[in-house]
Each structure stands twice: as C-alpha cells, then as structure tokens.
Amino acid sequence: MKKDKNLSLTMQIFISLGLGIIAGLLFMKADMVDFTITYVKPFGTIFLNLLKFIVVPIVLCSIISGVISMKDIKKVGKIGGKTVLYYTLTTSFAVIIGLFFANLFKGGFQVLETTGLEYDATATVNFMDTLVSIFPSNLIKPMVDANMLQVIVIALLFGFGIIVSEEKGEPFAQMIDSLSEVSMVVMSLILKLSPIGVFALITPVIAENGPKILGSLALVLLVAYIAYFIHMIVVYSSTVKLLGGYNPIKFFKGMVPAMVMAFSSASSVGTLPVNMDCVQKMGAKKEIASFVLPLGATINMDGTAIYQGVCAVFIATCFGIDLTIGQMITIVLTATLASIGTAGVPGAGIVMLAMVLQSVNLPIEGIALVAGVDRIFDMGRTVVNITGDATCAMIISKSEEKKNR
C-alpha cells in the first residue's frame, strides 16, 4: 500500500520539468542567469554524464544480445533492412513537412541585418568521410569517444561472431548477457536521479534563453514546433496504428517519461535507457527494442530533419534568397543522408545544418542566426527523434510477431 502512495517516476519528472521552468523564469527576472549556469547547470551535467557513461555498455551489450537472440544472421539482416528503410522514409517525410511549414510562414520572416555574423564550419563533414568513419580501426577508442556508429558496428560483428562460433562462443555470450543485466541495474539506479537532472537541465535553459524566445526568433521557433507536432501526430500515429496495430493514444501516453527526458536533456542517446523501458512496457520484444532503438538513436533524426528544412528557409529568407524546387529537393536528400552520420547528442543538428546549407550554396554564416536558441530547437527535435525510434520498435516487433505465428 505504501508503494501506491509514492509518486511515479513519470510524475516526478513532469513536476521537476514544471518547477524548472518556473525557477528559470524567476532567475531570469532576478537577473541571476549566471547563478543558474554556475551552480544549477553542473548538477544537470553530472546527470547527463552518468547517462552517457552507461549508454555505451547498454548499446554494446543490447545489440550483441539482440543479434544472438535472433540466432540467424539472415534474420538480423532482414530486421536491419526494415529498420533502416522505415527510418529513411520517415526522415524524408520529416524534412518535407519542415520545408512545407517554413514556406507557408516565410512571409513572416524578415530580412535581417546579417553583417558581422561568423560561424566556424570546420566541424562539417561530407558523406564519404561519414561512410569511412563508420568502421572502427580500434576496439577501445570508439567506446572511449562514445562514437555510437562504430560501437554499433563492433556490436554487430561480435554478435555475428558468436552466432557463427556456436558452442565455442557460448561462454562469451553468457558474459555479455551478465554484463547487460548489470548495466540495466546500474541504469535503473541512475534513472532514479531523473527528477533532479531534469530540473537542473531545464532551469538554466529557460533563464538564459527566455528573452530570445520572445524576440525575433519566436516565429521560426513556433514554425519548427508546429512541424514537430504535425509529424508526430500524422506520421507516427498513422504508422503505429496501421503498421503496428497499436492505439496511438496509448502509445503517446506510454512514451511520456521518455519524451519528458528527451525534452529536458536534448539527447537521443541519453534518453535511450528510458526509451527502452517505455517500449518494453508497451509490449515491444526486448530483443527487437535492443536492436532497433540504439540504431535509431544514432541514425534516425526526424526532428533534426524538420529543423534543417525550417532553418534553411528561414536563413535563406533572412539573406533575401528564394529557394528553388531543385534546392528544396537537394535539402531533402542531404538532410536524410546526413542524419545517418549525426550523433544523438545535444547540438548535433548544427553540424547537419552546416552540411545542408552548403549543399544548396546558402551562406553558412546564417547558422549564427539560430545558434543562440539552438537548445530550444534541440529539445523539441529530440522528442521527435526518440518517438520515431519507439514507433519503429513497436512496428518491427509486431511484424516479427505476425511472422512467428
């Protein structure tokens, strides 16, 4: 009975989010932004560090365990193919939706004073560099650097190796299974700190960016969030219902803890443990979720793709440039491909945006126009990203269930 009286973790996180917003506004009004950055934000950073610390072993062990549980390399290939196809299609829809709403509202965007803008574009990469960087040359370095694409490749190769090794690979498989269980327990302990982490992450963001939200970027932020919302309601509701046979309302209710965490942390990878817990509670198979979600946290960036479309039109308008149909098609293709090589961490969308702007010859200095409030964009687009991962896990799980019947 005592347990029933306790607030659920979901409610605790939600209350912390609300308190963080209120506290941020109060600190902003009291002109104590520096205080929140110096003394509040570090606790949020500690929480994020703990999440990042446990994510690598969870991704590594989960994918290896997921591959082993399928017991067939061909089956892994089929599920992987379905997953990548779904992610690619939804990302394409996402950037189209972003472009549509940005063009619909671009009359409200004004040509701004853009002199003196500077942005360091050295972080941009081309597709071939991304392709080469997927394959590790070292076993340990990708884990130290948390290079999730390379960690996934390592996990797949070891998973395949265990399947092919059969009996000789069994001791290694048992070790991985044990490490996976221990990692999940550590993860659950870290997640109990979520309310504190959420409060510490959201408070300085509100305190620092409040005035800017009310300024000239209010409209472009609004457009992005409208596109985020429409994509989730239309694309995700229809796919989870038609392809997964799951009630969309129940799905979104079940996703609340992960969505709140994503909004607060702005990290798809950091939200991965919570997301895995949510989809399994909704009925997704553990071996499917263990494979699909880590992959999605790395290559599925629907929210980020929407952001690319909206910001590309906004920046073009600010510089007095009208995008052609050809340029918009290029943006769709570039944003879809770029999402594959972008890490699921806060701020990764800026690197993608630089690639998109370069692909259509827009001034890369325009990133400085949105960089100041990128965190606000990032919180919404991360919610979209992780929700898209979850829909895929539910759909693939349902598909495999039907096949087994």
C-alpha positions, -999 to +999 in steps of 0.1 A: +000+000+000+028+023+008+043+019-027+010+031-042+012+063-023+045+072-038+046+094-069+056+075-101+090+084-117+070+099-147+051+122-124+083+132-105+100+141-138+069+160-150+068+180-117+105+187-120+101+200-155+074+224-144+094+236-114+124+240-136+105+262-160+091+283-131+126+286-115+142+296-148+117+324-153+122+336-117+160+335-121+157+354-154+136+380-138+160+384-110+189+387-134+206+356-120+213+338-152+250+334-142+239+318-110+219+291-128+248+284-152+274+282-124+255+264-097+225+247-111+236+235-146+265+214-132+241+190-115+223+185-148+257+179-165+265+153-138+232+135-146+239+136-183+275+123-177+261+094-158+236+086-186+264+089-212+286+066-191+260+038-190+248+042-226+279+027-243+278-006-223+240-008-228+242-002-266+271-026-270+255-054-248+220-048-260+228-051-297+250-081-292+223-098-271+197-088-297+217-103-325+224-135-306+187-139-296+178-140-333+202-169-339+203-162-376+224-137-395+198-135-423+171-126-398+193-098-384+198-086-420+160-086-426+151-067-394+180-043-400+168-037-435+133-030-424+145-007-397+168+014-420+140+016-446+115+029-421+139+054-406+149+067-441+112+071-452+101+089-420+131+112-421+123+121-458+087+129-447+100+150-418+122+173-439+094+177-464+070+187-436+096+211-423+100+228-457+062+230-462+055+248-430+086+271-433+074+281-468+039+286-455+050+310-428+080+325-445+061+357-452+065+364-415+103+360-417+121+393-423+153+401-440+176+408-411+208+427-406+233+400-412+266+418-412+293+406-388+279+371-384+306+344-380+304+307-377+331+280-375+322+254-402+352+233-396+330+207-379+312+199-412+318+166-429+310+151-463+291+118-469+322+098-478+340+109-446+310+097-427+310+064-445+346+057-437+342+068-401+315+042-395+341+014-395+364+014-364+402+008-366+404+002-329+383-017-304+386+006-274+387+041-289+350+041-302+339+032-266+361+059-250+349+085-275+312+072-274+312+070-312+279+052-314+281+043-351+313+025-345+301+009-313+271-005-333+294-019-359+315-036-332+284-050-315+271-064-348+304-080-357+308-096-323+271-107-324+277-124-358+309-139-345+291-155-315+264-170-338+289-185-362+311-198-334+281-217-320+292-237-288+327-221-286+310-187-285+286-196-257+309-185-228+313-151-244+276-149-249+269-156-212+294-129-202+276-104-224+243-114-211+255-109-175+271-076-183+238-065-200+218-073-168+243-055-146+242-024-169+204-024-167+205-024-129+231+005-129+209+023-155+178+020-132+198+035-103+208+064-125+173+070-137+161+075-101+181+108-103+160+119-133+139+145-114+170+163-101+186+160-135+156+174-154+153+203-130+190+212-133+190+209-171+158+229-178+163+258-153+194+274-169+180+270-204+148+289-195+168+315-176+193+321-204+170+319-235+137+333-222+141+368-237+153+354-270+122+332-273+101+363-271+123+381-297+126+380-335+131+342-335+098+335-319+081+328-353+107+304-366+107+285-332+069+283-335+070+270-371+095+243-361+073+232-331+042+231-353+061+209-378+073+187-349+038+183-336+022+176-371+049+150-379+043+131-347+005+132-349+002+124-386+032+102-394+037+084-361+001+079-352-007+065-387+023+042-388+020+029-353-018+022-359-016+009-395+017-010-393+019-018-356-018-023-348-013-002-316-036+025-303-018+059-309-032+075-277-019+046-256+014+048-274+019+085-267+008+081-230+033+053-227+060+075-242+056+104-217+086+095-195+109+092-225+095+124-241+100+144-209+135+131-206+143+139-242+129+174-239+150+181-208+183+165-219+181+172-257+200+139-262+186+109-281+214+087-268+210+100-232+172+092-234+179+057-248+176+038-214+142+054-207+130+048-242+139+011-240+119+008-208+089+026-222+086+004-254+091-028-235+063-018-211+041-012-242+048-048-254+078-045-277+100-075-276+132-069-257+155-084-285+138-061-311+140-030-289+176-038-280+185-037-317+162-010-332+164+017-305+202+020-303+204+020-341+176+047-342+193+069-316+223+071-340+208+072-375+171+083-371+168+121-368+133+130-379+131+160-356+165+172-367+155+168-404+124+191-397+148+216-381+170+215-412+141+224-435+127+252-413+161+268-407+172+265-443+141+285-454+145+309-425+182+316-432+176+319-470+148+345-463+170+364-439+196+368-467+169+377-492+172+344-511+143+324-525+149+286-526+141+268-559+123+235-561+156+219-570+173+233-540+145+220-518+149+185-532+186+187-525+178+197-489+155+167-485+182+143-498+211+159-479+192+161-446+181+124-450+216+112-457+233+135-431+210+121-404+228+088-407+261+102-396+250+126-369+254+116-333+224+117-310+238+143-286+229+179-279+239+203-306+245+177-333+218+194-355+241+224-360+266+202-378+239+188-400+226+223-408+260+234-420+260+204-444+225+213-457+233+250-462+265+241-481+246+216-503+224+245-517+250+272-516+234+292-488+256+314-466+269+292-438+272+323-416+234+322-413+238+295-387+247+322-363+211+335-366+197+303-350+227+291-329+217+313-300+185+294-294+195+261-309+190+244-275+153+254-277+150+238-312+170+208-299+147+200-271+117+196-294+135+178-322+149+153-297+114+144-286+105+137-322+137+117-328+132+093-299+094+090-305+102+079-341+127+053-327+099+039-305+074+037-333+099+016-353+105-007-323+067-013-319+061-018-357+091-042-362+081-061-330+045-065-343+058-076-378+080-103-363+052-115-341+029-120-371+057-138-389+062-162-360+025-170-360 
